[in-house]
Amino acid sequence: MTDLEARYGRTRSRTRREKILGIAVGVAILLAATMWVWWVGTDPASTQLQTRTIGHEIVDDASVEVIFEVSVDAGTPVECAVEALNQAYGIVGWVQLELPPAEAFTSTHVVDVRTSELATTGLVSECWVP
């Protein structure tokens, strides 16, 4: 027995029950995490959706035309939010539109966004599957 053990006592060793319980909890957490990753990765309901702003044209002080493309499985309806920004990157115009199901994976769209002041750019904010 060392001086420290004599002064403070020995730490108790883990019992067999505590070791088995710790291993079981660890395995359960690992199994739950693995199942969650598998479920999220193979969810058939999730649809691959990508958007790309191709360009914009400032029509006048009150509108901007935004050209963009949406890539999604053919036959999938999509809704998009398109916005116009001013020089300070403030939103000066915004429109939400429903796109009909397209026949191809990628489709190009042109939308006119009305603005409250002169816009310097227009872009797709986000798109989603309703």
C-alpha positions as protocol buffer text, in pm:
chain_id: "A"
residue {
  index: 1
  type: MET
  ca { x: 0 y: 0 z: 0 }
}
residue {
  index: 2
  type: THR
  ca { x: 137 y: 342 z: -102 }
}
residue {
  index: 3
  type: ASP
  ca { x: 117 y: 659 z: 106 }
}
residue {
  index: 4
  type: LEU
  ca { x: -164 y: 800 z: -111 }
}
residue {
  index: 5
  type: GLU
  ca { x: -369 y: 482 z: -79 }
}
residue {
  index: 6
  type: ALA
  ca { x: -317 y: 484 z: 296 }
}
residue {
  index: 7
  type: ARG
  ca { x: -421 y: 848 z: 323 }
}
residue {
  index: 8
  type: TYR
  ca { x: -714 y: 865 z: 78 }
}
residue {
  index: 9
  type: GLY
  ca { x: -811 y: 505 z: 28 }
}
residue {
  index: 10
  type: ARG
  ca { x: -829 y: 302 z: -288 }
}
residue {
  index: 11
  type: THR
  ca { x: -1077 y: 365 z: -565 }
}
residue {
  index: 12
  type: ARG
  ca { x: -1321 y: 86 z: -598 }
}
residue {
  index: 13
  type: SER
  ca { x: -1283 y: -134 z: -902 }
}
residue {
  index: 14
  type: ARG
  ca { x: -1570 y: -157 z: -1146 }
}
residue {
  index: 15
  type: THR
  ca { x: -1795 y: -451 z: -1097 }
}
residue {
  index: 16
  type: ARG
  ca { x: -1874 y: -697 z: -1373 }
}
residue {
  index: 17
  type: ARG
  ca { x: -2232 y: -567 z: -1385 }
}
residue {
  index: 18
  type: GLU
  ca { x: -2116 y: -207 z: -1447 }
}
residue {
  index: 19
  type: LYS
  ca { x: -1884 y: -318 z: -1727 }
}
residue {
  index: 20
  type: ILE
  ca { x: -2159 y: -516 z: -1901 }
}
residue {
  index: 21
  type: LEU
  ca { x: -2404 y: -228 z: -1860 }
}
residue {
  index: 22
  type: GLY
  ca { x: -2152 y: 20 z: -2007 }
}
residue {
  index: 23
  type: ILE
  ca { x: -2084 y: -204 z: -2308 }
}
residue {
  index: 24
  type: ALA
  ca { x: -2458 y: -258 z: -2365 }
}
residue {
  index: 25
  type: VAL
  ca { x: -2530 y: 116 z: -2356 }
}
residue {
  index: 26
  type: GLY
  ca { x: -2242 y: 182 z: -2598 }
}
residue {
  index: 27
  type: VAL
  ca { x: -2365 y: -83 z: -2841 }
}
residue {
  index: 28
  type: ALA
  ca { x: -2722 y: 53 z: -2822 }
}
residue {
  index: 29
  type: ILE
  ca { x: -2605 y: 408 z: -2900 }
}
residue {
  index: 30
  type: LEU
  ca { x: -2390 y: 285 z: -3188 }
}
residue {
  index: 31
  type: LEU
  ca { x: -2679 y: 79 z: -3327 }
}
residue {
  index: 32
  type: ALA
  ca { x: -2922 y: 372 z: -3301 }
}
residue {
  index: 33
  type: ALA
  ca { x: -2676 y: 606 z: -3478 }
}
residue {
  index: 34
  type: THR
  ca { x: -2617 y: 351 z: -3755 }
}
residue {
  index: 35
  type: MET
  ca { x: -2990 y: 299 z: -3809 }
}
residue {
  index: 36
  type: TRP
  ca { x: -3051 y: 676 z: -3824 }
}
residue {
  index: 37
  type: VAL
  ca { x: -2775 y: 723 z: -4085 }
}
residue {
  index: 38
  type: TRP
  ca { x: -2917 y: 436 z: -4290 }
}
residue {
  index: 39
  type: TRP
  ca { x: -3273 y: 574 z: -4266 }
}
residue {
  index: 40
  type: VAL
  ca { x: -3172 y: 927 z: -4371 }
}
residue {
  index: 41
  type: GLY
  ca { x: -2947 y: 802 z: -4650 }
}
residue {
  index: 42
  type: THR
  ca { x: -3202 y: 568 z: -4807 }
}
residue {
  index: 43
  type: ASP
  ca { x: -3521 y: 769 z: -4758 }
}
residue {
  index: 44
  type: PRO
  ca { x: -3712 y: 717 z: -5084 }
}
residue {
  index: 45
  type: ALA
  ca { x: -3932 y: 1020 z: -5015 }
}
residue {
  index: 46
  type: SER
  ca { x: -3640 y: 1261 z: -5043 }
}
residue {
  index: 47
  type: THR
  ca { x: -3610 y: 1407 z: -5391 }
}
residue {
  index: 48
  type: GLN
  ca { x: -3290 y: 1538 z: -5542 }
}
residue {
  index: 49
  type: LEU
  ca { x: -3356 y: 1906 z: -5617 }
}
residue {
  index: 50
  type: GLN
  ca { x: -3103 y: 2156 z: -5749 }
}
residue {
  index: 51
  type: THR
  ca { x: -3140 y: 2513 z: -5872 }
}
residue {
  index: 52
  type: ARG
  ca { x: -2908 y: 2744 z: -6060 }
}
residue {
  index: 53
  type: THR
  ca { x: -2953 y: 3110 z: -6139 }
}
residue {
  index: 54
  type: ILE
  ca { x: -2849 y: 3159 z: -6500 }
}
residue {
  index: 55
  type: GLY
  ca { x: -2886 y: 3535 z: -6515 }
}
residue {
  index: 56
  type: HIS
  ca { x: -3100 y: 3841 z: -6470 }
}
residue {
  index: 57
  type: GLU
  ca { x: -3199 y: 4147 z: -6668 }
}
residue {
  index: 58
  type: ILE
  ca { x: -3299 y: 4477 z: -6511 }
}
residue {
  index: 59
  type: VAL
  ca { x: -3612 y: 4573 z: -6709 }
}
residue {
  index: 60
  type: ASP
  ca { x: -3678 y: 4907 z: -6538 }
}
residue {
  index: 61
  type: ASP
  ca { x: -3693 y: 5068 z: -6191 }
}
residue {
  index: 62
  type: ALA
  ca { x: -3987 y: 4847 z: -6096 }
}
residue {
  index: 63
  type: SER
  ca { x: -3897 y: 4500 z: -6226 }
}
residue {
  index: 64
  type: VAL
  ca { x: -3621 y: 4253 z: -6294 }
}
residue {
  index: 65
  type: GLU
  ca { x: -3635 y: 3939 z: -6507 }
}
residue {
  index: 66
  type: VAL
  ca { x: -3469 y: 3631 z: -6354 }
}
residue {
  index: 67
  type: ILE
  ca { x: -3364 y: 3330 z: -6563 }
}
residue {
  index: 68
  type: PHE
  ca { x: -3298 y: 3009 z: -6372 }
}
residue {
  index: 69
  type: GLU
  ca { x: -3302 y: 2633 z: -6410 }
}
residue {
  index: 70
  type: VAL
  ca { x: -3440 y: 2363 z: -6185 }
}
residue {
  index: 71
  type: SER
  ca { x: -3312 y: 2006 z: -6187 }
}
residue {
  index: 72
  type: VAL
  ca { x: -3550 y: 1749 z: -6040 }
}
residue {
  index: 73
  type: ASP
  ca { x: -3696 y: 1412 z: -6140 }
}
residue {
  index: 74
  type: ALA
  ca { x: -3926 y: 1445 z: -6439 }
}
residue {
  index: 75
  type: GLY
  ca { x: -4291 y: 1481 z: -6342 }
}
residue {
  index: 76
  type: THR
  ca { x: -4219 y: 1638 z: -6002 }
}
residue {
  index: 77
  type: PRO
  ca { x: -4397 y: 1967 z: -5925 }
}
residue {
  index: 78
  type: VAL
  ca { x: -4176 y: 2233 z: -5764 }
}
residue {
  index: 79
  type: GLU
  ca { x: -4234 y: 2566 z: -5590 }
}
residue {
  index: 80
  type: CYS
  ca { x: -3967 y: 2837 z: -5590 }
}
residue {
  index: 81
  type: ALA
  ca { x: -3904 y: 3171 z: -5424 }
}
residue {
  index: 82
  type: VAL
  ca { x: -3729 y: 3422 z: -5649 }
}
residue {
  index: 83
  type: GLU
  ca { x: -3601 y: 3754 z: -5514 }
}
residue {
  index: 84
  type: ALA
  ca { x: -3452 y: 4080 z: -5635 }
}
residue {
  index: 85
  type: LEU
  ca { x: -3182 y: 4260 z: -5436 }
}
residue {
  index: 86
  type: ASN
  ca { x: -3067 y: 4621 z: -5433 }
}
residue {
  index: 87
  type: GLN
  ca { x: -2713 y: 4754 z: -5414 }
}
residue {
  index: 88
  type: ALA
  ca { x: -2703 y: 4702 z: -5034 }
}
residue {
  index: 89
  type: TYR
  ca { x: -2821 y: 4338 z: -5080 }
}
residue {
  index: 90
  type: GLY
  ca { x: -3161 y: 4423 z: -4936 }
}
residue {
  index: 91
  type: ILE
  ca { x: -3463 y: 4240 z: -5075 }
}
residue {
  index: 92
  type: VAL
  ca { x: -3662 y: 4481 z: -5291 }
}
residue {
  index: 93
  type: GLY
  ca { x: -3880 y: 4225 z: -5469 }
}
residue {
  index: 94
  type: TRP
  ca { x: -3992 y: 3870 z: -5406 }
}
residue {
  index: 95
  type: VAL
  ca { x: -4223 y: 3624 z: -5576 }
}
residue {
  index: 96
  type: GLN
  ca { x: -4323 y: 3266 z: -5499 }
}
residue {
  index: 97
  type: LEU
  ca { x: -4426 y: 3057 z: -5796 }
}
residue {
  index: 98
  type: GLU
  ca { x: -4546 y: 2705 z: -5865 }
}
residue {
  index: 99
  type: LEU
  ca { x: -4366 y: 2530 z: -6148 }
}
residue {
  index: 100
  type: PRO
  ca { x: -4559 y: 2259 z: -6330 }
}
residue {
  index: 101
  type: PRO
  ca { x: -4407 y: 1911 z: -6358 }
}
residue {
  index: 102
  type: ALA
  ca { x: -4142 y: 1913 z: -6630 }
}
residue {
  index: 103
  type: GLU
  ca { x: -4084 y: 1641 z: -6887 }
}
residue {
  index: 104
  type: ALA
  ca { x: -3704 y: 1651 z: -6847 }
}
residue {
  index: 105
  type: PHE
  ca { x: -3471 y: 1640 z: -6547 }
}
residue {
  index: 106
  type: THR
  ca { x: -3362 y: 2002 z: -6602 }
}
residue {
  index: 107
  type: SER
  ca { x: -3596 y: 2282 z: -6705 }
}
residue {
  index: 108
  type: THR
  ca { x: -3531 y: 2654 z: -6761 }
}
residue {
  index: 109
  type: HIS
  ca { x: -3768 y: 2922 z: -6636 }
}
residue {
  index: 110
  type: VAL
  ca { x: -3799 y: 3299 z: -6675 }
}
residue {
  index: 111
  type: VAL
  ca { x: -3990 y: 3503 z: -6417 }
}
residue {
  index: 112
  type: ASP
  ca { x: -4056 y: 3874 z: -6385 }
}
residue {
  index: 113
  type: VAL
  ca { x: -4011 y: 4006 z: -6030 }
}
residue {
  index: 114
  type: ARG
  ca { x: -4174 y: 4339 z: -5944 }
}
residue {
  index: 115
  type: THR
  ca { x: -3958 y: 4559 z: -5722 }
}
residue {
  index: 116
  type: SER
  ca { x: -4011 y: 4850 z: -5485 }
}
residue {
  index: 117
  type: GLU
  ca { x: -3697 y: 5026 z: -5610 }
}
residue {
  index: 118
  type: LEU
  ca { x: -3420 y: 4972 z: -5862 }
}
residue {
  index: 119
  type: ALA
  ca { x: -3276 y: 4622 z: -5824 }
}
residue {
  index: 120
  type: THR
  ca { x: -2918 y: 4533 z: -5904 }
}
residue {
  index: 121
  type: THR
  ca { x: -2962 y: 4157 z: -5921 }
}
residue {
  index: 122
  type: GLY
  ca { x: -3220 y: 3880 z: -5921 }
}
residue {
  index: 123
  type: LEU
  ca { x: -3179 y: 3523 z: -5806 }
}
residue {
  index: 124
  type: VAL
  ca { x: -3351 y: 3206 z: -5691 }
}
residue {
  index: 125
  type: SER
  ca { x: -3375 y: 3213 z: -5313 }
}
residue {
  index: 126
  type: GLU
  ca { x: -3489 y: 2851 z: -5273 }
}
residue {
  index: 127
  type: CYS
  ca { x: -3701 y: 2579 z: -5427 }
}
residue {
  index: 128
  type: TRP
  ca { x: -3885 y: 2289 z: -5266 }
}
residue {
  index: 129
  type: VAL
  ca { x: -4112 y: 1999 z: -5347 }
}
residue {
  index: 130
  type: PRO
  ca { x: -4462 y: 2072 z: -5212 }
}
